[in-house]
Amino acid sequence: MEAPFLKMHGCGNDFVVFDERARPLALTTARAAAIAHRRTGIGCDQFIVIEPPPPGSPADAFMRIRNPDGSEAGACGNATRCVVSLLAAETGRRDITIQTIAGFLPSRLLPDGRVTVDMGQARLAWTDIPLAHEADTLHLPLSLGPVGDPAACSMGNPHATFFVPDVMALPVEILGPALETNPLFPQKANISFAEIQSPNRIRLRVWERTAGLTLACGSGACATLVNAARRGLTGRHATIIVDGGTLDLEWRDDGHVLMTGPVVTSFRGTIDLAAYPS
């Protein structure tokens, strides 16, 4: 039951990465949650498993994403960059396509070691987020304390963006969990707090559903650029500063969002899976 793993991160958004392409590892929901625990497991924001692509799929690999509680997520841009960097090194190719439960993510390893991921089309209908009832996704009827009037967007998972004058002055640890679980979001939501510093620069902090305040959230950065551009606060390209680093975002005219950022391998290890609940 011993299995190798990688600990990786993108701008501080950290992952435990397992590879099941050669053999299944029985990485169940319970086992994933136990390994993701920061005190009694390895610890991570998301638990990542690289799997063979489904039969007939044009993807190079399937990436399964689990939150710290073991539930599945549809998108994680920072994790996608990590997996792309591994497959690019393995194959010698710069262009890699990852498949997730939310769709395909064509990606490219750049000469400087960063990775660009096509995160797909931003989805803006209230049913796409999804919301509990019909509402204008550019101005949600939601407020709490000093924040209100967010915009919503789906990047394969639900996001709400609050635009604020000073993001570092907000009690994100208090606001985040209450907004994440608001009844407006039947699947919960990732909550972003964005400070527009210029038409092409955003300071961002994200409370991720089930994971809490993370150093970076790639899909949250994508949703924030889309929502900012929809509001006329920025253009369709911006540098987004997160707690753990910098991401470059572009919302193309065809609706697709491109995200470029760094990849770091923290360490490699071996774990006894039998020590964790199945």
ZIGICOR-V638563 format. One record per backbone hydrogen bond with DSSP energy under -0.5 kcal/mol. CO is the residue of the C=O (numbers start at 0). NH is the residue of the N-H. E is the energy in kcal/mol with one decimal. If there is no record, write none. Layout:
CO:NH:E
CO:NH:E
//
This chain:
0:272:-2.3
2:270:-2.7
4:268:-2.2
5:7:-0.6
5:16:-3.0
6:265:-2.4
6:266:-1.4
7:14:-3.1
8:263:-2.1
9:12:-1.7
11:13:-0.9
12:9:-1.8
13:44:-2.1
13:45:-1.5
14:7:-2.2
14:16:-0.5
15:17:-0.5
15:47:-3.0
16:5:-2.0
17:19:-0.5
17:49:-3.0
25:27:-1.8
27:31:-2.8
28:32:-2.3
29:33:-2.0
30:34:-2.4
31:35:-2.2
32:36:-0.8
33:36:-0.6
34:41:-1.8
34:42:-2.4
35:43:-1.6
36:40:-1.5
44:67:-0.6
45:15:-1.3
45:47:-0.5
46:65:-2.5
47:17:-2.6
48:50:-0.6
48:63:-2.9
49:19:-3.4
50:61:-2.8
53:56:-2.3
60:98:-2.3
61:50:-3.6
61:63:-0.6
63:48:-2.2
64:72:-2.3
65:46:-3.0
66:69:-2.4
70:66:-3.4
72:64:-0.6
73:101:-0.8
75:79:-2.2
76:80:-1.9
77:81:-1.5
78:82:-2.5
79:83:-2.7
80:84:-2.2
81:85:-1.6
82:86:-2.4
83:87:-2.6
84:88:-1.8
85:89:-1.8
86:90:-2.4
87:91:-2.4
93:95:-0.6
93:108:-2.4
95:106:-2.6
96:59:-2.8
96:60:-1.0
97:104:-3.3
98:62:-3.1
99:102:-1.4
102:99:-3.0
104:97:-1.7
105:117:-2.9
106:95:-1.9
107:109:-0.5
107:115:-2.6
109:112:-2.1
113:109:-3.1
114:260:-1.8
115:107:-2.5
116:118:-1.0
116:258:-2.4
119:256:-2.0
122:153:-2.6
124:127:-1.1
124:128:-1.1
125:129:-0.6
125:130:-2.1
134:136:-0.7
135:138:-1.1
136:151:-3.5
139:141:-2.1
141:148:-1.2
141:149:-0.5
143:146:-2.1
146:143:-2.8
149:139:-3.2
150:160:-3.3
152:158:-1.6
153:122:-2.5
156:154:-1.9
157:189:-2.5
158:152:-2.0
159:161:-0.5
159:191:-3.1
160:150:-2.0
161:163:-0.5
161:193:-3.1
165:168:-1.3
166:169:-1.1
169:171:-1.8
170:173:-1.6
170:174:-2.5
171:175:-2.9
173:177:-0.8
174:178:-2.2
175:179:-2.9
176:180:-1.2
178:181:-1.5
179:188:-0.8
181:184:-2.5
183:131:-2.0
183:185:-0.7
184:187:-2.0
189:159:-2.3
189:191:-0.6
190:206:-3.2
191:161:-3.1
191:193:-0.5
192:204:-1.9
193:163:-2.8
193:195:-0.6
194:196:-0.8
194:202:-2.8
197:200:-1.6
198:234:-1.9
199:238:-2.5
200:196:-1.9
200:197:-1.6
201:203:-0.5
201:240:-3.2
202:194:-3.0
204:192:-2.8
205:207:-0.7
205:213:-1.6
206:190:-2.9
207:210:-0.8
207:211:-2.8
211:207:-2.9
211:213:-0.6
213:205:-0.6
214:243:-2.3
216:220:-2.2
217:221:-2.1
218:222:-2.6
219:223:-2.2
220:224:-2.2
221:225:-2.2
222:226:-2.7
223:227:-2.7
224:228:-2.8
225:229:-2.4
226:230:-1.6
227:232:-2.7
227:233:-0.8
228:231:-1.0
235:250:-3.5
237:239:-0.5
237:248:-2.7
238:201:-2.4
238:240:-0.5
239:241:-0.6
239:246:-2.4
240:203:-3.0
241:244:-1.2
244:241:-2.3
246:239:-3.2
246:248:-0.5
247:259:-2.6
248:237:-2.2
249:251:-0.8
249:257:-3.0
251:254:-1.8
254:121:-2.1
255:251:-2.6
255:257:-0.5
256:118:-2.9
257:249:-2.1
258:116:-2.9
259:247:-2.5
260:114:-2.5
263:8:-2.4
263:265:-0.7
266:6:-2.9
268:4:-2.5
270:2:-2.3
270:272:-1.0
271:274:-1.7
272:275:-1.9
//
